[in-house]
Amino acid sequence: MLKKFIFALAITIGLSSVFATTGEKAEAAYYHTKAISVAKANLGVPYRWGGITPSGFDCSGLVKYSFGKAGKVLPRTASDMFYTKGYRVGSLQAGDLMFFAPNKASKPTHVAMYIGAGKMIMASSSKGVIVTYTSNSYWKPKYIGAKRI
């Protein structure tokens, strides 16, 4: 009888963790999709240093604003996002944050959001909110890693 109880308990715990993991993945997929949608709705918004609204964004302002509209609070700067949120990933998925620095030994000074198909959305100081390729010759050598929130 005790063996049956322990077995049933183990099955229940196992199933609940599977469903909890599935629920967490579904929630993550929702806010990643929502954050990308919000960022895309702001294509063409001009760059503004320190900007965190649709009247003007800097890179981290766009990411913070987009994830905020999806229900996730992020720190204000690219560096704080990099050092305090999410976990590092090697293989990019839509919604992952991509970080860039002047050199590999520097702290991040730029953040973009991966949107899939080798593309990222960001606030560019020269063009405002744009979509560009991750293989972009300017950004690719400055890439220092990605985090999943």
C-alpha positions as a LaTeX table, in Angstrom:
\begin{tabular}{lrrr}
\hline
Residue & $x$ (\AA) & $y$ (\AA) & $z$ (\AA) \\
\hline
Met1 & 0.00 & 0.00 & 0.00 \\
Leu2 & 2.80 & 2.42 & 0.89 \\
Lys3 & 4.54 & 1.63 & $-2.41$ \\
Lys4 & 1.36 & 2.48 & $-4.34$ \\
Phe5 & 1.00 & 5.75 & $-2.46$ \\
Ile6 & 4.62 & 6.74 & $-3.10$ \\
Phe7 & 4.28 & 5.79 & $-6.77$ \\
Ala8 & 1.08 & 7.83 & $-7.13$ \\
Leu9 & 2.69 & 10.78 & $-5.38$ \\
Ala10 & 5.72 & 10.59 & $-7.65$ \\
Ile11 & 3.50 & 10.51 & $-10.76$ \\
Thr12 & 1.49 & 13.50 & $-9.50$ \\
Ile13 & 4.61 & 15.54 & $-8.78$ \\
Gly14 & 6.10 & 14.61 & $-12.16$ \\
Leu15 & 2.97 & 15.59 & $-14.06$ \\
Ser16 & 2.54 & 18.85 & $-12.17$ \\
Ser17 & 6.10 & 19.87 & $-13.00$ \\
Val18 & 5.51 & 19.05 & $-16.69$ \\
Phe19 & 2.38 & 21.19 & $-16.74$ \\
Ala20 & 4.07 & 24.00 & $-14.80$ \\
Thr21 & 6.96 & 23.99 & $-17.29$ \\
Thr22 & 4.52 & 23.99 & $-20.21$ \\
Gly23 & 2.62 & 26.90 & $-18.64$ \\
Glu24 & 5.82 & 28.86 & $-18.11$ \\
Lys25 & 6.85 & 28.28 & $-21.73$ \\
Ala26 & 3.43 & 29.39 & $-22.96$ \\
Glu27 & 3.64 & 32.54 & $-20.82$ \\
Ala28 & 7.16 & 33.27 & $-22.11$ \\
Ala29 & 6.02 & 32.76 & $-25.71$ \\
Tyr30 & 3.15 & 35.20 & $-25.10$ \\
Tyr31 & 5.25 & 38.04 & $-23.74$ \\
His32 & 8.02 & 37.52 & $-26.28$ \\
Thr33 & 5.46 & 37.68 & $-29.10$ \\
Lys34 & 3.73 & 40.68 & $-27.52$ \\
Ala35 & 7.04 & 42.53 & $-26.97$ \\
Ile36 & 8.03 & 41.96 & $-30.61$ \\
Ser37 & 4.62 & 43.24 & $-31.75$ \\
Val38 & 4.96 & 46.38 & $-29.66$ \\
Ala39 & 8.49 & 47.01 & $-30.97$ \\
Lys40 & 7.36 & 46.50 & $-34.58$ \\
Ala41 & 4.48 & 48.93 & $-34.05$ \\
Asn42 & 7.15 & 51.54 & $-33.29$ \\
Leu43 & 9.19 & 51.08 & $-36.49$ \\
Gly44 & 10.34 & 54.46 & $-37.70$ \\
Val45 & 10.12 & 56.17 & $-34.30$ \\
Pro46 & 13.12 & 58.49 & $-34.07$ \\
Tyr47 & 16.09 & 57.85 & $-31.82$ \\
Arg48 & 16.21 & 59.90 & $-28.64$ \\
Trp49 & 18.99 & 59.42 & $-26.10$ \\
Gly50 & 17.29 & 58.37 & $-22.86$ \\
Gly51 & 13.99 & 57.95 & $-24.72$ \\
Ile52 & 11.48 & 55.48 & $-23.31$ \\
Thr53 & 8.27 & 56.48 & $-25.13$ \\
Pro54 & 6.93 & 56.32 & $-28.68$ \\
Ser55 & 7.96 & 59.96 & $-29.13$ \\
Gly56 & 11.57 & 58.69 & $-29.16$ \\
Phe57 & 13.54 & 55.64 & $-28.01$ \\
Asp58 & 17.11 & 54.73 & $-27.28$ \\
Cys59 & 18.02 & 51.03 & $-27.55$ \\
Ser60 & 17.25 & 49.97 & $-23.99$ \\
Gly61 & 14.22 & 52.27 & $-23.85$ \\
Leu62 & 12.63 & 50.41 & $-26.78$ \\
Val63 & 13.27 & 47.02 & $-25.17$ \\
Lys64 & 12.08 & 48.16 & $-21.74$ \\
Tyr65 & 8.95 & 49.76 & $-23.22$ \\
Ser66 & 8.12 & 46.74 & $-25.41$ \\
Phe67 & 8.52 & 44.18 & $-22.64$ \\
Gly68 & 6.69 & 46.48 & $-20.22$ \\
Lys69 & 3.65 & 46.55 & $-22.53$ \\
Ala70 & 3.86 & 42.73 & $-22.54$ \\
Gly71 & 3.82 & 42.64 & $-18.74$ \\
Lys72 & 7.53 & 42.20 & $-17.96$ \\
Val73 & 9.48 & 44.86 & $-16.09$ \\
Leu74 & 13.08 & 45.28 & $-17.19$ \\
Pro75 & 15.87 & 47.54 & $-15.92$ \\
Arg76 & 16.54 & 50.80 & $-17.75$ \\
Thr77 & 19.99 & 50.18 & $-19.26$ \\
Ala78 & 21.43 & 47.54 & $-21.56$ \\
Ser79 & 24.13 & 46.82 & $-18.99$ \\
Asp80 & 21.62 & 46.30 & $-16.17$ \\
Met81 & 19.50 & 44.04 & $-18.40$ \\
Phe82 & 22.58 & 41.98 & $-19.22$ \\
Tyr83 & 23.82 & 41.61 & $-15.66$ \\
Thr84 & 20.54 & 41.22 & $-13.76$ \\
Lys85 & 17.88 & 39.56 & $-15.93$ \\
Gly86 & 17.27 & 36.28 & $-17.70$ \\
Tyr87 & 19.73 & 33.56 & $-18.55$ \\
Arg88 & 22.38 & 33.29 & $-21.26$ \\
Val89 & 21.52 & 31.36 & $-24.40$ \\
Gly90 & 23.61 & 30.14 & $-27.30$ \\
Ser91 & 20.81 & 29.51 & $-29.77$ \\
Leu92 & 18.54 & 32.49 & $-30.41$ \\
Gln93 & 14.75 & 32.38 & $-30.22$ \\
Ala94 & 12.32 & 35.19 & $-31.02$ \\
Gly95 & 12.17 & 37.58 & $-28.09$ \\
Asp96 & 15.73 & 36.97 & $-26.87$ \\
Leu97 & 17.75 & 40.06 & $-26.04$ \\
Met98 & 21.00 & 40.50 & $-27.96$ \\
Phe99 & 23.78 & 42.53 & $-26.37$ \\
Phe100 & 26.59 & 44.47 & $-27.99$ \\
Ala101 & 29.72 & 46.22 & $-26.74$ \\
Pro102 & 32.61 & 48.16 & $-28.28$ \\
Asn103 & 34.83 & 45.12 & $-27.64$ \\
Lys104 & 34.50 & 41.70 & $-26.04$ \\
Ala105 & 35.95 & 42.92 & $-22.72$ \\
Ser106 & 33.54 & 45.85 & $-22.37$ \\
Lys107 & 30.19 & 45.96 & $-20.65$ \\
Pro108 & 27.16 & 46.06 & $-22.98$ \\
Thr109 & 26.29 & 49.45 & $-24.41$ \\
His110 & 23.58 & 48.36 & $-26.85$ \\
Val111 & 20.65 & 45.93 & $-26.80$ \\
Ala112 & 18.37 & 44.64 & $-29.55$ \\
Met113 & 15.55 & 42.10 & $-29.65$ \\
Tyr114 & 15.86 & 39.03 & $-31.86$ \\
Ile115 & 12.71 & 38.62 & $-33.97$ \\
Gly116 & 13.59 & 35.43 & $-35.85$ \\
Ala117 & 14.84 & 34.63 & $-39.35$ \\
Gly118 & 18.24 & 36.18 & $-38.64$ \\
Lys119 & 16.74 & 39.61 & $-37.88$ \\
Met120 & 16.66 & 41.92 & $-34.88$ \\
Ile121 & 14.74 & 45.07 & $-34.03$ \\
Met122 & 16.48 & 47.97 & $-32.32$ \\
Ala123 & 16.63 & 51.71 & $-31.87$ \\
Ser124 & 19.50 & 52.89 & $-34.04$ \\
Ser125 & 21.02 & 56.27 & $-33.27$ \\
Ser126 & 21.17 & 57.08 & $-36.98$ \\
Lys127 & 17.84 & 55.65 & $-38.22$ \\
Gly128 & 15.52 & 55.29 & $-35.23$ \\
Val129 & 13.63 & 52.03 & $-34.69$ \\
Ile130 & 14.61 & 49.60 & $-37.45$ \\
Val131 & 14.81 & 45.92 & $-38.32$ \\
Thr132 & 18.21 & 44.72 & $-39.44$ \\
Tyr133 & 20.02 & 41.43 & $-39.91$ \\
Thr134 & 22.04 & 39.90 & $-37.09$ \\
Ser135 & 24.79 & 39.45 & $-39.67$ \\
Asn136 & 24.98 & 43.24 & $-40.14$ \\
Ser137 & 28.66 & 44.09 & $-40.66$ \\
Tyr138 & 28.58 & 46.86 & $-38.05$ \\
Trp139 & 26.84 & 44.94 & $-35.25$ \\
Lys140 & 28.06 & 41.37 & $-35.74$ \\
Pro141 & 31.63 & 41.96 & $-34.45$ \\
Lys142 & 30.25 & 43.83 & $-31.42$ \\
Tyr143 & 27.91 & 41.00 & $-30.36$ \\
Ile144 & 28.77 & 39.70 & $-26.87$ \\
Gly145 & 25.84 & 37.37 & $-26.12$ \\
Ala146 & 22.11 & 36.89 & $-25.68$ \\
Lys147 & 19.77 & 36.44 & $-22.74$ \\
Arg148 & 16.31 & 34.93 & $-22.55$ \\
Ile149 & 13.93 & 36.72 & $-20.20$ \\
\hline
\end{tabular}
